[in-house]
Amino acid sequence: MTMARPFEYIDGALHVENVPLASLAERFGTPLYVYSRGALETAYRAYAKACEGRRASIHVAVKANSNLAVLNVFARAGAGFDIVSGGELARALKAGASADRIVFSGVGKTAGEMRVALEAGVKCFNVESIPELDRLNAVAAELGKRAPVSLRVNPDVDPKTHPYISTGLKSNKFGVAFEEARETYRAAARMSHLAIVGIDCHIGSQITEISPYLDALDKVLGLVEQIEADGVTIHHVDVGGGLGIRYDDETPPEIGELVKAVLDRIAERGHGHREVLFEPGRSLVGNAGVLLTRVEYLKPGSVKHFAIVDAAMNDLARPAMYEAYHAIDAVKPRDGAATTYDVVGPVCESGDWLGRDRALALEPGDLLAIRSAGAYGFTMSSNYNTRARAAEVIVDGKTVHVARERETLEQLLANERILPA
Ligand SMILES: *Cc1c(COP(=O)(O)O)cnc(C)c1O
């Protein structure tokens, strides 16, 4: 397990740090995302500590949780960031990141996004194809700059995770095919407005073993040797993110264990002089958050019993999208016999479920905590069914900070225009 759960029962009531979750539901309503500042910082420190004394840096993957207050907690702790859009660049900068600690990933960067990122002075563009190199070269020429680039190579290893979140296989849209990488570096080296600075890979997400990382690393380091034989210097090796967390009974390696294994392998293979970048997302924020929801109705059925709650797939898409498991616990567990429920939302889709076959003793009005919702929770939320997006709060000891106000219907409708009469 990468991190102790920061959400504990005290006198029969689930708390976040020193605050009862029920009090947050009263104050801010539900559905509500609740994060623990301590948990965010503990996870970050685990990475930072394992990197101490090494030329290694941590670039928080913004897409896992892009709330400004969350990003700011990491920026204050000294993090760099990994972004995948111009929007995320704006967020990271607003949260206090310095541009020269931002790496720009993503398979479909627009010329406009490249321009803004070049002007801001990002550390590196993680480029995924020759057409993207061409475009970046042209944009940099326009601005009279040289764009720092790294190629995202696809090492074709199986991260042994869900097919939708594995990204390092040949069949994925991501990265430059391994066999073409050396030639692509040669092409990049010929482009006058690019400066090659590194190499990167990101093989997937929710990875619960170390071996896929080391397999990918071996392939990438072999490639680095070939590229340098061609006369191109690789300053940094970016090993991506992807470390898994415990949702149910998974046993991912500890953060420090993974970082050490990676850094040791790089050193053993004679690459210890290079800077190493990590791009963690889920493992920093996943278990630092819960989604708090209230039971609206209990609906018994002949085949299944349903607990219909006020959170839905628009708030937390992972179950509908990946059949992901999230533990669900009563905020104030009741004595008495449990019933097996499917915990579902009010959205008009059969895919709108949050948990299946959960044994819970419930009454309407009870509060539930959907665990491990800090990563790819709010950031994947939508307005489907014209549902305003949830509020987000960060708890720090006894202090509660509203990190995002609940969206109003007025805000939700503000950009729409009726046809003229
Ligand atoms: C999503 C992503 C990450 C973070 O992945 P996690 O599984 O959340 O750690 C890192 N790097 C890149 C390029 C990504 O796309």
PDBQT file of the ligand as one rigid body, heavy atoms in Angstrom, charges set to zero:
ROOT
HETATM    1  C1  LIG A 501      -1.624  10.606 -17.051  1.00  0.00    +0.000 C 
HETATM    2  C2  LIG A 501      -0.181  10.773 -17.186  1.00  0.00    +0.000 A 
HETATM    3  C3  LIG A 501       0.644  10.722 -16.081  1.00  0.00    +0.000 A 
HETATM    4  C4  LIG A 501       0.142  10.393 -14.690  1.00  0.00    +0.000 C 
HETATM    5  O1  LIG A 501      -0.310   9.094 -14.604  1.00  0.00    +0.000 OA
HETATM    6  P1  LIG A 501      -0.747   8.469 -13.176  1.00  0.00    +0.000 P 
HETATM    7  O2  LIG A 501      -1.183   7.118 -13.521  1.00  0.00    +0.000 OA
HETATM    8  O3  LIG A 501      -1.867   9.324 -12.674  1.00  0.00    +0.000 OA
HETATM    9  O4  LIG A 501       0.438   8.509 -12.302  1.00  0.00    +0.000 OA
HETATM   10  C5  LIG A 501       1.995  10.952 -16.268  1.00  0.00    +0.000 A 
HETATM   11  N1  LIG A 501       2.502  11.215 -17.491  1.00  0.00    +0.000 NA
HETATM   12  C6  LIG A 501       1.729  11.268 -18.592  1.00  0.00    +0.000 A 
HETATM   13  C7  LIG A 501       2.333  11.561 -19.909  1.00  0.00    +0.000 C 
HETATM   14  C8  LIG A 501       0.365  11.044 -18.484  1.00  0.00    +0.000 A 
HETATM   15  O5  LIG A 501      -0.394  11.081 -19.574  1.00  0.00    +0.000 OA
ENDROOT
TORSDOF 0
